C-alpha cells in the first residue's frame, strides 16, 4: 500500500533498487546528491545531474522535462554515503516560470522496479522558491527510509547546494544550467497542452527505462517489454489553439507540458494521446473492424480533433510518442538482460568451487542462454509494435495535407493557396536505429515559436559519409529555401513575407526559385549596407508592434503597416555583420517571434564562434537543423537521440517552382 507522505514524515524502504518518479506541470531539472551522515555533499562527484547523469548507485535524466525517472541502487552507493537527496529546480535563462509558486505542485513517488508505489509526496506550500529538496533516502541502523522534505530555496540551485555543504556550489550550478540549456536546444518541443479535462491519457509506467531516461532494469524474471498497444484510457477533449493578441504572437512557452504522472499498479496503458476523449468525439472508422485477438487496423485520422487536420496532427504525435516509449522499453530490457548476465557471471567467477570445471561452464552457459531468451522476448515485443506503427505510417503518410506532407506527396501537385493558416508545418523526418523503416514527420506549430539554425559546417552524416564545407553550405541554403517555400505555401496570400540577407551573394543559386518567382519582399540584401538596412527595418517593426500591444493600441499602427508574418533568412553569417548588427540579430531572435518576426540562420557554428559567448544564447534559442541526416535531436518524453532528415525536393522535380508560382499569382490577385 502506498504511503502518502506529508512534510517531515518518513517511511521504511524494503527494496534497494528503486525508481523515483517526478511529475510537474512544466519542465524542471532533476538532480540527485549523495551525502554523509550529516547530509554534507563532499564534492561534485557526489552529484548526479544532466551534465553528469550517472554516479555510483544513481542515474538521472539528461534534460529538463515535466516527467522524470531517477534510478537508485542503494546497495551500490559508497559506504560513506548515508543520505540520497532528490533536488528539483526550474531551468534558468529561458522563457519558463522562475518560481515554483507559479506552477502546479510537483509530485514525487518512490516506486519499485515493477512500478508499484512505496511512498509519494506532493510538494505544496512553495512560492518564491526556484529550487527544492523534494525528499531524501537516508540510512538508519543499516536500514533505509524515505523522508518527505520539501525545503525550498529562492536562490536556486546555487543556494541549495551551498546549504548542502558543497564547496563548489556556484560552479556546479552553472555547469548544470549549461547542460540543461544545451538539452533544451536539442529537444523537439512537445505539443501544446490541453485543458484539465482534456489531459493526455497515455500512462507512462513501464517495467524499466532505457539509458537515455535514467532508468534501470526490472527485478530478475523473464518479463517481456510492455507493448504500447495494450489498451486505451478515456481522456478529454481537444482544445483549439490559444488566441494571440497579435497575428504574429507566439503561444505562451510556459504552457508547454509533458505527459501526466503515471498511475501506480494495474495494467500499463500506452494509448495514443487524445485518441479516445469525451469531446470532440473520435471520427467513425473507415476500415472494417479487426478480427478478435488481432490488432486494430490503422486508420488515418483516428485521433480526436475538431478537424481532419487536427486529428492527423494528434495522430502523428501519438506515433512519435509510441515509438519513443516502445524503443525505451526494448533498450531497457536489453540492458537488464546484459546486467543480469554480468551479475551471474560475476557470481560464478567469485566462487572458487565453480570457477573452473564442468559446473562453472554449465553456469556460464545458463547465464548466456537466459540473456539470449530475454533479448529475444524484447525483440519480439518491439517487432510487434513496429509492425503496427509501420502499418499506421503507411496509411497516415498519403493522407497528410500539404503542410504535413513530404515534397514527393501527390498533395503538392493539387496544391491551392489556402484560406487559413494550418496548425503546424513539417520540417523533416525523424527515426531511430531500431526502427529505421519508420519515419515520423517532424511537425512544428505555427506560428513558429523558435527560430531555426541550419548548420552549414562540414560534418559527418549518420550513414558515416563526410560532406565538405562548400557542399554543406549549398545544401544548407537549399534546405532553407525548401523550408521557406513551405512557409510561403501554407499561409494565405499576403500573410507571410520573406526577407533574405546574403552579404557575399554566395547563396544566389539556391535562392533562385525564390527570386525568380517574385515571392520575396525584395531582392536579397548584399554587403554590410544591405545587412544594416534589413535588420534596421525589422527591428523597428518589432518595436512598433511591441509598443502598440503593450500600450493596448494594437489598432493604431501606421496606415499601410504590413501585419503579415515576417521571416528573415540570414546566409553566410557572420560575413557583413558588425557588433551592432549582431545585437540586432539577437534582439530579433529573442523578441521577434512574439511579434511576428521569425529568424532562419544558415551558418557554420564554428565560424560563428568568433563572437564568443555573445552568440551562445542565440545558438541555444534556435532549433538546430542539418541539411544531411544527423542524430542530434531529442524527443520531449524519453530523450532518445533521433536521426533528423530534412524535407527536400526530390532531384529533378519542379514541384517547388510550381508551388511558388501559384503563391506569386495568388499574391497578385490578392493585392
N, C-alpha and C positions, 0 to 999 in steps of 0.2 A: 504494500500500500504506500502511496506517495505521501511524504511528509511535506506539507506546505508551511514553509518557514516564515517567520517574521524576523525583523532585525534583531540580531543578537542571539537568536535561537540556534541550537546545534542538533545534529542527528548523526548516529553512528553509520559507518560505511562498512559493508561486509565484503566488498569486492575491491581488488587492487587495480583492475583495468576498467576505466570509466570514460564516459564522454560527458562533456559539459556543453549543453546546447543553449544558445543565446538567441533571443529574438527581440528585435526592436523595430520601431516604425520608420527608421531612417538608417542609412549606412553608418556603422560605427566601427571602431578599431578594437580588436580583442587582443589582449596581452596576458601571458601567464608568467608569474615570477616565483622563483624559489627563495625561501627564507630560512634562517636558522631558528633556534628555539625562541629567540626574541623577535622573530619576524624580520630581521635585517637582511637586505639583499647585499651580498658581498661584492658583486661585480656584474658587468654587463653580460658575462657568460651565464649568469643565473636567470636571464630573462629571455623568454621566447616571444618574438614579435614578428610582424610582417617582413622585416628585413633579415631576420634570423629565425625562421619559423620552427626549428627543432632544437631542443635542448634535452639533456638526459631525463627521460620519462615524460616529456612534454612535446606536443606539436600543435601549432595554432594555424589559423587561416593566413593566407598570404596577401590578402587585400581587405579593404573595408567593405562591409556588407551588412545588411539588416539581419541576416541569419548567419550564425557561426556554429561550428562544432569543434571543440577543442578535445584532443586526445590526451589522456593522463594515464600513466602506468606508475602507480605508487611504489611498486617493487623495484622500478628501475631508477628512481631518483637517488642521488647520493646519500650516504649515511648521515652527512651533516645537515641534510635538509629536514626540517620539522614542519614546514608550512609551505603550501602552494596557494598563491593568491591569484584570483582572476580579476584582471583590470580591464575596464571599458573606458573608451574615450571617444569624443566626437572629432572627426577629421578637421584639421585647421587649414586655413588658406583657401578654402573652397567657397561654394555658394550655399552650403547646407547650414543647418542650425548650429548655433555656437553655445547653447546651454541645454542641459537635459530637461529643464523645465518647459521647453518649447516642443518636446516630442513625447510620444507615448512612453509609459513606464516600461523600461527594459525587463524582460522575463528571462530568468536563468534557471536551468534544470540540470541536475546531476543524474545521469542515466547509466544503466549497464550497457554493455555492447549489444544486447538484444533489444534495446530501445525502451525497456521498462524504466520508468522514473523512480529514482530513490528519494530525491528531495527536490523541491522547487522553491523559487523565491522571486517575487515581483518587487522590483526596487522602486519604491514610492518615496515621495517627500523631497525629490530633487528639484532645485530651482535654478540658481546661477551656476551650478557646477558643470564643468565640461569634462571631467574625468571622475571615475568612481571605482572603489574597490568593491566588486559585486559580492563575492564570497571567498572563503578560504577553506582549504582542506588542511587539517592540522593533525599531527601525531601526538597521541596522549597514551602513555603506558603501552607502547608497541601496538596500539590500535589507532586507526584513522577515523576522524569525524569531519563533517562539513558544518561550517557556521555561516549564517547569513550576516553580512557586514553592512553594505550599503553606505560606506563612508565616501562622501563626495568632496571634490576639490575644485574651486573656482579657477585656480591657476593652471589647470590642465595636467597633462602627464608629467611635466617637469616638477610641479609641486608635489604630485602624488609620489613619484619616485624618490624625491628628496626626503619626504616623510618616511619612506620605507628604508632610509639609511643608505641609499646608493650614492657613492661619491660622484659618479659621472652622470648624474640625473639629467642635467640640461643637455649634455651631448647626446645621450641615448634618446631623449625625447625628440631632438632634432633628427636623428637617424630614423626613428620610427615614422615621423611626419614625412620625411623624404620618401621612404619606402611606400607609404600609403599613397602619396601623390602620384608616384610612378604607377602604382597599381590602378588607381582611378583613371589615369590617362590611357591605359591599355584595355580597359573594360568596356564592353559594349553596354550601352545604357539600357536599363530594364524598361519594359513598357510602363506607361503611366499607371498610377494607382486607381483603384476602384473605391466606391463608397463602402461604408461599413457593412451594409447588407449585400454588397457585391464583391466581397473579398474572394480572392482566388481560392479554389477548392483543393489544389494539389497538396497532398500530405507529403512531407519530406522525410519521414522516418525510414531509414534503411538499416540493414544489419550492420553496415560499416561503410566508410567513405574512402575515396581514393586519396593518394598522397597530395594532390593539389588542394584538397579540402581539409587537410589536417586530421584525417580520420585514421582509425586503427581497425584491426581485424576483429571479427566476432570470436566468441569463445570456441574452443575446439568442437568440431562436429561438422559433418558434411552438409552444411546448409547452403543451398544454391542461392545465387544472387536473386534479388527481387525484381520481378518484371514491372515496368511502368504501365502495364495494361491490365492490371488486376481488377479495376472497377472504377466507379465514378461516385463522387460525393456531391450533393447539391451545393451550389454556390449562390451567386446573386446576379443581379442584372448588370449589363454593360452600362457604361457611363459615357456620354459624349465628351468630346474634348472640351477643356475649360475655356471659357470666354476670356479673351485678352483685351486689355484696354486700347490696344492699337493692333492693326492687322499684322505688324511685324513683331509683336511682342512674343517672347518665348515663354512656354509654360514654366511654372514655378518648379525649379530643380529641387527644392526642398521636399517636394511631394513624392519624389521617386522612392518607391518602396520595393522590398524584396518579398519572397514568399512568407506567409504567416507561420507562426510557430507550430511545430509538429505536435500531434497529439500522442499521448502515451498509450501503449498497449493496442490491442486489436489488430486487425489486418491492415496491411500497408496499401495505400491508395495513391496511384500516380496519375490520376485523371488529368486530362488537358485543362488548362485554365479557362474558366468561364464556359465550358462546353455543355454543362447541364446546370442552368441557373433558373431563377424564378421568372425573370423577365429581362429582356425580351425572350420569348420562347425560342428554343432551338428550331432550326428550319426542318421541314419534313424531309426524311431521307429520300434520295433519288435512286438508290440502289436496293435490290431485294435484300431482305434481312439474311444474316448469316445462319448457317445450319447450327443446331445445338452443339455446343462444345467447340465451335470454330471461332476464331477471332472475327470481330466485326469488320465488314467490308468498308474500306475507306471511302469517304465522300468529300468532295471539295466543298468547303464552306460549312462544315458541320459544327463549328464553334458558334457561340451566340453572338449577336450583334444586331444593330438596327439596320444594317445594310449588308449586302454581299461582300462589299469591300472590307467592312469591319470584321465580318466572320472570317474571311481569308486571313486578315491581319492577325487575329487572335489564334487562328489555326497554325499559322507559321510559327508564332511564338510558342505555342504548345509543343510543336515538333522540336523546336530548338531546345526547350527545357527537357523534354523527354530524352532526347539524345544525350544531353549533358548528364543527366542523372543515371540513365541506364549504363553509360560508359563508366561513371564513377563507381557504380555497384560492381561492374566487371573488374575494374582495376583494383578495387578493394578486395574482392575475392581472390584475385591472383596474388596480391600482396600477402593476404592471410595464408594462402597455401604455401608460399615461399617461406614466410616467417615460421610457420608450424613445422615445415620440413627442416629448417635450420635448427630449430629448438630440439627436435627429435634426434637429429644427427649429433648435436652437441651433447645430448644426454648419453648417446651411445659412446662417444669418444671419452666422456668424463668417467666412465665406469671401466676400470682396468679389466674386469672379467669379460666384458663384451667388446673390447676394443679390437681384438683380433679373433680369428676363428669363424666358424660357421654361424654362431649365434649373432655376432656383430654384423656379418654380411646379410643375414636374414633381416635384421632390424633396419639396416640401411635400405634394403630393397623395399621393405614395407613402407618406410617413410616416403620413398620416391613414388611408390605406387599410389599412396594417399594423395600426394601432391598432384600427380597426373590426373587422378579422379576428380579432385576439386577444381582444377583448371578446366577440365573437360566439361564439368557441370556449369561452370561460369560461362564458358564459351557457348554452350548450348543455349543458355538463357539469353545471352547477348545476341546470338544469331536469330533467335526467335523474335526478339524485339526489333532488330534491324530489318528483318523481313517485313514486319508490319509497318515500320516507318518508311521503308523504301516503297512499299505499295501506296502508302499515303502520299509520298512525294510525287509519285508518278501521276496521281490524279489531281494534285494541287497545282503543280507547275503549269500545265496547259491552261488552267482556269484563271490564272493571275491576270489582273488588269495591267495595262502598260506600265504604270508607276511601280509595280511589284515584279514585272517580268524581265527576263533577260532580253538582250537586244536581238537574239535569234528567235524570239517568240513571235508567232504569227500575229499576235495582238498589235504589234507595232505597224504591221502592214495595213491594218484597218484603222490606223490612228486618226483621231479627230481632236482638235484643240478642245480641252474640257471647259466646262462652265463653272466647275467648283474645284477647290483645292483638295487633293486626296489626303488621306490620313498620314501616309508615310511614303518613303521612297526607297528603292533598292539600290544599294551601293556595291553589291557584290555577293559572293557566296562564302559560306563557312563550312568546314568539315573537319573531322577528327581522323587520326590514323586508323583507329579500329573500325571506322565506317566510311572509308574513302568513297564509296559509291553513292553516299547520301550527301547532297548539297542542300544546306539550309540557306534560304535567302536572307541576307543581312538587311533588315529594314530599319530605317531611322524615321522618327516622327517629323512631320512638317508643321510649322516652320522649324528649320534647323535650330537645335538648342546649343550645338557646339560647332565651331569651325572645323575645317578639315586640313590636315597637313599630309600632302602626298610626297613621300620621301623619294627624292631623285638621286640619292647617293648610290654608288656602286655597292652591290650586295649580292649575297648568295641566295638562291631560291630554295624552296622547300624540297625540290627534287634533286638538289646537290649541284645544280648548274650555277655558273657565275656570270653576271651581267656587268659589262664595263660601264663606266660613268657616262660617256656620251649616249650609249643606247638607253641607259636608265633615265637620263634626262628627257630623251624623246618619248619614251614610254610613259613617263610621269605626266608630261603635258598631254599626251593622248588620253590618259586616264582622266585628267582634269577636264578636258573637253567633253568626254563622254558623260561625266557627272553633270557638268554644266548644261549640256544638251538635255539631259533627263529633267533637270530642274526647270528649264525653259518649257519643256514639253508638257509637264504635268500641271503647270499653273495656267489659269485662264489668260486670255490675251491681254497684254498690257499690265499684268500684275507681277511680273518678275523681270528685273533688269540686271544685265551682266556688264561689269567693267573689267578690263584687263590691264595689268601693269606688266610690261615686258621690256625692261630698261634697255637690254642689249639687242633686242629683236631676235633672240635665239629660238623663240617658240613660234616663228612665223609659219612654218609648215604645218605643225599640229593644229594651230589656231585657224587654218584656212577655212574649215567648214563654218566656223562662227563668223568669220569676217566676210566671206563670200555671200553668205545668205542674208547678211544685214541684220542679224539678231542682236548684235552688240549695241550698247548705248552710244559708243564712239569707237574709233579705231584704237587699237592697243596703244597705251601710253609708253613713250620711249624716253630714255635718258632721265637724268635727275630732275629736270623741269617737269616732265610728264608725271613722275612719281609724286612730286610735291603737289601738283595740280589735282590729281585724282584723290589723294589722301586728304588734302585740304577740303575739297567739296564734300566727301563722305563724312569727315569729322564734323563739319558744320551741320550736315544733315542730322547726324545723331544728336548733336547739341540742341538743335531746334525742336526735334520731336521729344527729346527728353524734357526740355523746359515746358513744352506745351502740355505734356501728360502730367508732369508733376505739379504744374500750376492749374490743372483742371480746365485747360483751354485747348483741348485737342482739336476743336473745330476752328481755331483761329490761326492755322498755319497759312503761310503766304499763298496768294492765288497762284494756281498752276503748279503747286508743290507736288512732286511725284511721290505718291503714297505707296508705290509698289515695293515689293521686297527687293533688296539690292544684294548682289553677290559680287565680291571683289576677288578676282583671280590674280595672284602675285606669282610671277615666274622669275626664276633665277635670283632669288633673294640670297645675299644682301646686296647684290650689284645695284648701284644707283641709290642706295639708302644712306642718308646721314643720320646723326643721332636724333634729330627732330622727327624725321620720317619713321624711325624705329619706334619712337614713343607714340606717334600717331597710330602706328600699326597695332601696338599693344593696346591702345585705347579702343580701337575698333574691335579687337578680339574680345576684350572684356565687356564693353558696354554695347557693342553693335547688335548682337543677336536679339536683345530685348527690345530694340527699337528699329528692327527691320533691315539691318546691315549685317551680312554674313561674310566670312573670310574663308578663302581656299588658298592655302600656301603650297607652292610647288618649289621645293628647296631641298638641298642636301644638309642634313643635320650637322655633319662635321664642318662644312664650310660656314654654316651659320654660327658655330660655336665661338667665332671670333668676338662676338659681342658679349661673351661671358655670361654671368648669372642674370643679366638683364632679360635674356630671352628664355630662361628656364620656365618661368610661369606661362609664357606664351606656348612653348612646346607642350607643356602638360595640359593646358586648357583645350588644345585641339585634338581631334580624333585622328590618330596616325593611320594612314592607309599606304599601301605599297602598290606599285604598278606590276609587280610579279607576285606569285604565290609566296606567302610568308606566314609563319605561325607565331604572330605577335599579339593577337587579340585574345581577350579572356571573356568568358560568359559571366553574367552577373549572379549566377547561382552557385556554381561549383568552383569556377576559376580555372577550368581547363585552358590550355593553350590551343586555340583554334587556328587552323590554316585559313587565311583570307585570300580569296582570289577576286580581283576587280572585275566589274561588269564592263566588258569591252565589246566593241562592234566586231563581228566576225570579219576576217580578212576578205576584201573584195566586195563587201556588202555596201550598198548605197542607202541603207535604211536611215542612217543618221542625217545625211543630207536631205533626204525626203521629208523627214520629220521636221527639221529646222526650216525647210522651205514652207511647210504648212504653217509653222509658227509665225514666220515672217508675213505670210499672206494674211493670216488672221489679225496680226497687228495692224496691217494696212487698213483692213476693213473696220477694225475697232476704232482707229483714230479718225 
